[in-house]
């Protein structure tokens, strides 16, 4: 079970290594649209559709959430709150 719960983190790592941070975020955002059942046209729709089909709803939702959590952002991307 622990392997399944860490799947989205592993996928996030692969996306970042393959595409860089910015494009990985764009793909994760497109996956999020599938999670909410509102996929939109765009340059990352096919990648997102494939990823969503492979992960399933729950893991895709966790992946999208991982990218939205600012604690996971690179230091240079984080916004200052102070």
ROKETOR-778749 format. One record per residue (C-alpha): residue number from 1; x negated, y negated, z. Coordinates in pm, 1 decimal, m for minus. Layout:
residues N
+-----+----------+----------+----------+
| num |       c1 |       c2 |       c3 |
+-----+----------+----------+----------+
| NUM |        X |        Y |        Z |
...
+-----+----------+----------+----------+
***
This chain:
residues 82
+-----+----------+----------+----------+
| num |       c1 |       c2 |       c3 |
+-----+----------+----------+----------+
|   1 |      0.0 |      0.0 |      0.0 |
|   2 |   m282.2 |   m243.4 |     71.3 |
|   3 |   m401.8 |   m201.5 |   m286.6 |
|   4 |    m59.4 |   m301.0 |   m417.5 |
|   5 |    m38.1 |   m608.7 |   m195.2 |
|   6 |   m374.5 |   m733.0 |   m323.0 |
|   7 |   m291.9 |   m675.3 |   m688.5 |
|   8 |   m192.8 |  m1038.0 |   m751.7 |
|   9 |   m521.7 |  m1159.9 |   m602.9 |
|  10 |   m716.0 |   m927.0 |   m830.5 |
|  11 |   m518.3 |  m1045.0 |  m1131.6 |
|  12 |   m581.6 |  m1406.5 |  m1031.5 |
|  13 |   m956.0 |  m1336.5 |  m1012.9 |
|  14 |   m953.1 |  m1176.7 |  m1357.7 |
|  15 |   m753.3 |  m1464.7 |  m1507.6 |
|  16 |   m993.8 |  m1720.3 |  m1364.9 |
|  17 |  m1302.1 |  m1530.2 |  m1481.5 |
|  18 |  m1158.2 |  m1474.6 |  m1830.4 |
|  19 |   m998.9 |  m1813.1 |  m1895.0 |
|  20 |  m1137.4 |  m2060.0 |  m1643.5 |
|  21 |   m935.6 |  m2230.1 |  m1373.6 |
|  22 |   m726.8 |  m2468.1 |  m1584.7 |
|  23 |   m603.7 |  m2213.4 |  m1837.9 |
|  24 |   m544.1 |  m1952.5 |  m1564.7 |
|  25 |   m318.0 |  m2204.1 |  m1388.3 |
|  26 |   m129.9 |  m2267.7 |  m1711.4 |
|  27 |    m76.1 |  m1895.2 |  m1763.7 |
|  28 |     38.5 |  m1854.1 |  m1402.0 |
|  29 |    280.1 |  m2143.1 |  m1450.6 |
|  30 |    420.2 |  m1968.6 |  m1756.8 |
|  31 |    453.4 |  m1646.8 |  m1552.6 |
|  32 |    644.2 |  m1845.6 |  m1289.8 |
|  33 |    897.3 |  m1942.0 |  m1556.0 |
|  34 |    958.1 |  m1570.5 |  m1619.8 |
|  35 |    996.9 |  m1510.7 |  m1245.2 |
|  36 |   1276.1 |  m1770.3 |  m1239.2 |
|  37 |   1422.5 |  m1619.8 |  m1558.0 |
|  38 |   1364.7 |  m1940.8 |  m1754.2 |
|  39 |   1073.2 |  m1869.1 |  m1985.6 |
|  40 |    994.0 |  m2165.6 |  m2204.1 |
|  41 |    816.8 |  m2189.1 |  m2536.9 |
|  42 |    453.3 |  m2280.0 |  m2515.0 |
|  43 |    100.8 |  m2172.0 |  m2592.5 |
|  44 |     84.1 |  m1928.3 |  m2297.9 |
|  45 |    425.5 |  m1766.0 |  m2331.1 |
|  46 |    294.7 |  m1442.8 |  m2488.3 |
|  47 |     20.9 |  m1402.5 |  m2226.8 |
|  48 |    274.5 |  m1470.1 |  m1953.0 |
|  49 |    529.4 |  m1225.7 |  m2099.1 |
|  50 |    268.0 |   m948.4 |  m2113.1 |
|  51 |    149.1 |  m1021.0 |  m1761.7 |
|  52 |    503.0 |  m1036.5 |  m1625.4 |
|  53 |    591.0 |   m705.6 |  m1792.6 |
|  54 |    284.9 |   m538.1 |  m1642.0 |
|  55 |    318.4 |   m682.4 |  m1292.7 |
|  56 |    692.1 |   m677.9 |  m1242.7 |
|  57 |    895.9 |   m945.4 |  m1071.4 |
|  58 |    751.5 |   m919.8 |   m719.2 |
|  59 |    381.4 |   m919.2 |   m807.8 |
|  60 |    434.9 |  m1186.9 |  m1074.9 |
|  61 |    603.2 |  m1407.2 |   m813.1 |
|  62 |    309.9 |  m1354.1 |   m576.0 |
|  63 |     62.8 |  m1437.5 |   m852.1 |
|  64 |    244.0 |  m1760.8 |   m936.5 |
|  65 |    257.8 |  m1850.8 |   m566.7 |
|  66 |   m112.5 |  m1781.2 |   m523.0 |
|  67 |   m196.9 |  m2039.5 |   m789.1 |
|  68 |     41.9 |  m2295.9 |   m637.2 |
|  69 |   m116.4 |  m2265.5 |   m291.2 |
|  70 |   m373.6 |  m2544.4 |   m265.3 |
|  71 |   m584.2 |  m2337.2 |    m25.4 |
|  72 |   m678.6 |  m2120.8 |   m325.0 |
|  73 |   m781.7 |  m2410.4 |   m546.6 |
|  74 |  m1147.5 |  m2478.9 |   m619.9 |
|  75 |  m1295.2 |  m2747.4 |   m399.4 |
|  76 |  m1317.0 |  m2989.4 |   m691.5 |
|  77 |   m945.4 |  m2947.7 |   m765.0 |
|  78 |   m812.9 |  m2994.4 |   m412.3 |
|  79 |   m644.3 |  m3322.9 |   m333.7 |
|  80 |   m747.3 |  m3513.0 |    m28.7 |
|  81 |   m474.3 |  m3550.5 |    228.7 |
|  82 |   m661.3 |  m3781.3 |    465.8 |
+-----+----------+----------+----------+
***
